[in-house]
Amino acid sequence: MNLHNYYDTVMQLSHGIVVTFDLGGRIIHGNSELEKLTGYSIKELAGRDWFKTFIPEDRHEKAIRTVTDSIRGQTISTTSGIIRTRSGDTVYIDWHIKSLVDSAGEPISVLCVGQDVTDHMLRQKGLIYERSTLMERNKELSCLYHISLLMVEMNEELPVILSRIVNLLPSGFQRPRKTHISLTVDDIHLQSPGYRDTDNRLTEPITVNKERRGMLVVSLEGHGRRARNAEFIEDENDLLATVAQQIALIVAKKEERRARQQLEQQLRQADRLAKIGQFSAGLAHEINEPLANILGFAQLALQTPGLPEQVETDLRNIVDSSLHAREVIRKVMLFGRQMPPQLVMTDLNATITQALRITEAGAKRNRVEVACQLDQTLPPVMADPQHITQVVVNLAANAIQAMENGGALTVRTINHGGDAYIVIEDTGPGMHPEELRQIFTPFYTTKDVDKGTGLGLSVVHGIVKAHQGFIQVDSTPGQGTRFEVAFPCSQTNGAE
């Protein structure tokens, strides 16, 4: 039998890939399966280096070492590897390798029989990829689930909720330990522990009610200056966008809840004030008539000639007390809106000048320097001069009484943006936040019982509101207090 023909026939009948090469790796022979798989003919391959022709360069050393070990052991060895075809495709092969020897038992060539397992490998890689994708998706869903739980517990302060989200978010990414989170919402700035800013990052704006309010940033550590987003998968982009939307929803819900609570508080306060006003006005009417009789009879009695000195003193005390009580009742009626403003064209500068004359004696007594800076461009406004006088007198008198050891009181008018502003500023002891929150509450006072009714600022607040204006106060303990009252000049045009 011709051994060459026998060997050639065996190679051709083999269902796998068969190739032989010498100890230097030069191809000696191969079968038709090799030709079909690689795209080369046997004539083209004869004498070519197997490793340089088919093995990727980064795998040369491993492939040569595998063949060398097989030659040395003179046993059939198995290995898996890849080859590059003529067209550049990658083919996965399971190899059986055996060295061929001469009559003296010395290796002279290497016989390799392989099986194309590309389809199997691709399926296996697909399964691995799907498993990895499912694991990543599970991480993302778990992260979103825990964030959604935070949306249920909305009783926490906003910074606390956002801080928990920042700490949770890295767990939803491929490499949690290398993932860093930075979040900015308005004046809130948060970062995950050990935050590091890198060039490899994802960003997503925080948009609340179509208004951009901040930014969510994810930085991936450990890859230097690589292309932006190169290490992030598409699902992670979607995760970041979803979390940004949830943060925006949390911010919107917190603000809506805060606004609702403030509105409810305002409604409760308005209802309470309305009831107090009705009660106070009714009480004032009931007291006013007997008080007028007391005052009238006391004044008539004072006109009696030859009154004893003690009787005259007592009558004068009755008159003074009655006048003081009448003033308190007038304030109560103002507070109860029983004395609506009589609107006329009013020169605020002239009204303020007259009002300050009423407080001159108190200012001198407390050694308070009064400075008046009136804006001569101030337009006239529709207002009740008596009510405006009441506002200025109350605010100035309160400031003077607060500066028991002297100080400075500055009263200014400002023409700004179509509105007339009255600014009353003192250098007194100021007020604490707890006092500021209650200064417009009826009957609230820090003065002694015989020095204040607690209605002055409530009346001021009511007068300003009745004139469609606004009042605000700024005070710091030890640095004085500033009241700012604004009346709209735009009403002037309508009146004319």
Solvent accessible surface area in square Angstrom, and as a share of the most:
residue,aa,sasa,rsa
1,M,193,0.86
2,N,85,0.44
3,L,137,0.68
4,H,129,0.58
5,N,85,0.43
6,Y,118,0.45
7,Y,71,0.27
8,D,46,0.24
9,T,69,0.40
10,V,75,0.43
11,M,3,0.01
12,Q,75,0.33
13,L,133,0.66
14,S,31,0.20
15,H,173,0.77
16,G,7,0.07
17,I,7,0.03
18,V,7,0.04
19,V,0,0.00
20,T,4,0.02
21,F,2,0.01
22,D,31,0.16
23,L,95,0.47
24,G,48,0.46
25,G,1,0.01
26,R,129,0.47
27,I,5,0.02
28,I,92,0.46
29,H,40,0.18
30,G,0,0.00
31,N,1,0.00
32,S,42,0.27
33,E,53,0.24
34,L,0,0.00
35,E,55,0.25
36,K,146,0.62
37,L,41,0.20
38,T,2,0.01
39,G,45,0.43
40,Y,29,0.11
41,S,44,0.28
42,I,32,0.16
43,K,187,0.79
44,E,73,0.33
45,L,0,0.00
46,A,56,0.43
47,G,47,0.45
48,R,99,0.36
49,D,42,0.22
50,W,12,0.04
51,F,17,0.07
52,K,156,0.66
53,T,25,0.15
54,F,1,0.00
55,I,18,0.09
56,P,20,0.12
57,E,145,0.65
58,D,128,0.66
59,R,99,0.36
60,H,40,0.18
61,E,135,0.61
62,K,119,0.50
63,A,24,0.19
64,I,80,0.41
65,R,134,0.49
66,T,34,0.20
67,V,17,0.10
68,T,54,0.31
69,D,76,0.40
70,S,3,0.02
71,I,30,0.15
72,R,169,0.62
73,G,41,0.40
74,Q,85,0.38
75,T,83,0.48
76,I,117,0.60
77,S,32,0.21
78,T,93,0.54
79,T,39,0.23
80,S,79,0.51
81,G,21,0.20
82,I,18,0.09
83,I,0,0.00
84,R,99,0.36
85,T,14,0.08
86,R,131,0.48
87,S,93,0.60
88,G,47,0.45
89,D,87,0.45
90,T,43,0.25
91,V,12,0.07
92,Y,37,0.14
93,I,1,0.01
94,D,55,0.29
95,W,21,0.07
96,H,94,0.42
97,I,6,0.03
98,K,68,0.29
99,S,1,0.01
100,L,60,0.30
101,V,65,0.38
102,D,57,0.30
103,S,130,0.84
104,A,82,0.64
105,G,33,0.32
106,E,103,0.46
107,P,28,0.17
108,I,94,0.48
109,S,10,0.06
110,V,0,0.00
111,L,39,0.19
112,C,6,0.03
113,V,53,0.30
114,G,2,0.02
115,Q,100,0.44
116,D,65,0.34
117,V,26,0.15
118,T,23,0.14
119,D,97,0.50
120,H,96,0.43
121,M,54,0.24
122,L,100,0.50
123,R,151,0.55
124,Q,81,0.36
125,K,101,0.43
126,G,29,0.28
127,L,119,0.59
128,I,105,0.53
129,Y,153,0.58
130,E,100,0.45
131,R,158,0.58
132,S,52,0.34
133,T,49,0.28
134,L,125,0.62
135,M,98,0.44
136,E,25,0.11
137,R,100,0.37
138,N,98,0.50
139,K,53,0.23
140,E,0,0.00
141,L,91,0.45
142,S,48,0.31
143,C,2,0.01
144,L,31,0.16
145,Y,125,0.48
146,H,79,0.35
147,I,0,0.00
148,S,40,0.26
149,L,80,0.40
150,L,21,0.11
151,M,25,0.11
152,V,115,0.66
153,E,102,0.46
154,M,6,0.03
155,N,131,0.67
156,E,62,0.28
157,E,120,0.54
158,L,18,0.09
159,P,61,0.38
160,V,59,0.34
161,I,1,0.01
162,L,0,0.00
163,S,38,0.25
164,R,105,0.38
165,I,1,0.00
166,V,2,0.01
167,N,84,0.43
168,L,50,0.25
169,L,0,0.00
170,P,18,0.11
171,S,54,0.35
172,G,0,0.00
173,F,2,0.01
174,Q,68,0.30
175,R,81,0.30
176,P,55,0.35
177,R,224,0.82
178,K,78,0.33
179,T,6,0.03
180,H,13,0.06
181,I,0,0.00
182,S,19,0.12
183,L,1,0.00
184,T,41,0.24
185,V,1,0.01
186,D,72,0.37
187,D,123,0.64
188,I,30,0.15
189,H,130,0.58
190,L,37,0.18
191,Q,109,0.48
192,S,7,0.05
193,P,109,0.69
194,G,64,0.61
195,Y,46,0.18
196,R,136,0.50
197,D,91,0.47
198,T,28,0.16
199,D,71,0.37
200,N,1,0.01
201,R,70,0.26
202,L,7,0.03
203,T,48,0.28
204,E,49,0.22
205,P,56,0.35
206,I,0,0.00
207,T,63,0.37
208,V,3,0.02
209,N,126,0.65
210,K,199,0.84
211,E,102,0.46
212,R,155,0.57
213,R,44,0.16
214,G,12,0.12
215,M,49,0.22
216,L,1,0.00
217,V,16,0.09
218,V,0,0.00
219,S,0,0.00
220,L,8,0.04
221,E,25,0.11
222,G,61,0.58
223,H,56,0.25
224,G,55,0.52
225,R,213,0.78
226,R,124,0.45
227,A,74,0.58
228,R,139,0.51
229,N,47,0.24
230,A,53,0.41
231,E,42,0.19
232,F,19,0.08
233,I,64,0.33
234,E,135,0.61
235,D,38,0.20
236,E,2,0.01
237,N,58,0.30
238,D,74,0.38
239,L,4,0.02
240,L,3,0.02
241,A,30,0.23
242,T,48,0.28
243,V,0,0.00
244,A,3,0.03
245,Q,125,0.56
246,Q,32,0.14
247,I,0,0.00
248,A,12,0.09
249,L,90,0.45
250,I,0,0.00
251,V,1,0.00
252,A,25,0.19
253,K,76,0.32
254,K,21,0.09
255,E,53,0.24
256,E,109,0.49
257,R,76,0.28
258,R,110,0.40
259,A,57,0.44
260,R,113,0.41
261,Q,101,0.45
262,Q,94,0.42
263,L,97,0.48
264,E,76,0.34
265,Q,112,0.50
266,Q,115,0.51
267,L,108,0.54
268,R,152,0.56
269,Q,57,0.26
270,A,56,0.43
271,D,71,0.37
272,R,109,0.40
273,L,47,0.23
274,A,53,0.41
275,K,125,0.53
276,I,40,0.20
277,G,6,0.06
278,Q,132,0.59
279,F,140,0.59
280,S,5,0.03
281,A,4,0.03
282,G,35,0.34
283,L,84,0.42
284,A,2,0.02
285,H,94,0.42
286,E,129,0.58
287,I,76,0.39
288,N,53,0.27
289,E,125,0.56
290,P,66,0.41
291,L,20,0.10
292,A,60,0.47
293,N,78,0.40
294,I,90,0.45
295,L,13,0.06
296,G,27,0.26
297,F,141,0.59
298,A,5,0.04
299,Q,75,0.33
300,L,109,0.54
301,A,33,0.26
302,L,41,0.21
303,Q,137,0.61
304,T,69,0.40
305,P,124,0.78
306,G,82,0.79
307,L,45,0.23
308,P,80,0.51
309,E,145,0.65
310,Q,119,0.53
311,V,63,0.36
312,E,61,0.27
313,T,62,0.36
314,D,62,0.32
315,L,23,0.12
316,R,130,0.48
317,N,83,0.42
318,I,71,0.36
319,V,16,0.09
320,D,87,0.45
321,S,73,0.47
322,S,5,0.03
323,L,68,0.34
324,H,118,0.53
325,A,34,0.26
326,R,125,0.46
327,E,65,0.29
328,V,36,0.21
329,I,13,0.07
330,R,82,0.30
331,K,39,0.16
332,V,17,0.10
333,M,26,0.12
334,L,9,0.05
335,F,24,0.10
336,G,10,0.10
337,R,129,0.47
338,Q,84,0.37
339,M,70,0.31
340,P,83,0.52
341,P,33,0.21
342,Q,122,0.54
343,L,78,0.39
344,V,74,0.43
345,M,86,0.38
346,T,6,0.03
347,D,83,0.43
348,L,1,0.01
349,N,17,0.09
350,A,46,0.36
351,T,11,0.06
352,I,0,0.00
353,T,51,0.30
354,Q,111,0.49
355,A,0,0.00
356,L,17,0.09
357,R,143,0.52
358,I,114,0.58
359,T,12,0.07
360,E,92,0.41
361,A,65,0.51
362,G,16,0.15
363,A,5,0.04
364,K,160,0.68
365,R,172,0.63
366,N,27,0.14
367,R,156,0.57
368,V,10,0.06
369,E,133,0.60
370,V,62,0.35
371,A,43,0.33
372,C,62,0.37
373,Q,95,0.42
374,L,41,0.21
375,D,37,0.19
376,Q,149,0.66
377,T,96,0.56
378,L,22,0.11
379,P,43,0.27
380,P,62,0.39
381,V,1,0.00
382,M,40,0.18
383,A,0,0.00
384,D,9,0.05
385,P,47,0.29
386,Q,137,0.61
387,H,13,0.06
388,I,0,0.00
389,T,28,0.16
390,Q,15,0.07
391,V,1,0.00
392,V,0,0.00
393,V,33,0.19
394,N,12,0.06
395,L,2,0.01
396,A,0,0.00
397,A,27,0.21
398,N,40,0.20
399,A,7,0.06
400,I,6,0.03
401,Q,86,0.38
402,A,47,0.37
403,M,5,0.02
404,E,122,0.55
405,N,133,0.68
406,G,23,0.22
407,G,27,0.26
408,A,41,0.31
409,L,0,0.00
410,T,29,0.17
411,V,0,0.00
412,R,58,0.21
413,T,5,0.03
414,I,62,0.31
415,N,57,0.29
416,H,118,0.53
417,G,75,0.72
418,G,44,0.42
419,D,39,0.20
420,A,0,0.00
421,Y,34,0.13
422,I,1,0.01
423,V,1,0.00
424,I,4,0.02
425,E,61,0.27
426,D,15,0.08
427,T,87,0.51
428,G,8,0.08
429,P,80,0.50
430,G,17,0.16
431,M,38,0.17
432,H,100,0.45
433,P,75,0.47
434,E,99,0.44
435,E,44,0.20
436,L,44,0.22
437,R,178,0.65
438,Q,78,0.35
439,I,11,0.05
440,F,50,0.21
441,T,29,0.17
442,P,10,0.06
443,F,103,0.43
444,Y,61,0.23
445,T,51,0.30
446,T,100,0.58
447,K,70,0.30
448,D,88,0.46
449,V,150,0.86
450,D,122,0.63
451,K,132,0.56
452,G,24,0.23
453,T,47,0.27
454,G,13,0.12
455,L,1,0.01
456,G,13,0.12
457,L,26,0.13
458,S,5,0.03
459,V,1,0.00
460,V,0,0.00
461,H,54,0.24
462,G,13,0.12
463,I,7,0.04
464,V,0,0.00
465,K,96,0.41
466,A,28,0.22
467,H,8,0.03
468,Q,132,0.59
469,G,11,0.11
470,F,82,0.34
471,I,20,0.10
472,Q,96,0.43
473,V,35,0.20
474,D,96,0.50
475,S,13,0.08
476,T,59,0.34
477,P,59,0.37
478,G,64,0.62
479,Q,142,0.63
480,G,6,0.05
481,T,12,0.07
482,R,68,0.25
483,F,18,0.08
484,E,28,0.13
485,V,1,0.00
486,A,3,0.02
487,F,4,0.02
488,P,28,0.18
489,C,13,0.08
490,S,77,0.50
491,Q,55,0.24
492,T,13,0.07
493,N,115,0.59
494,G,72,0.70
495,A,53,0.41
496,E,156,0.70
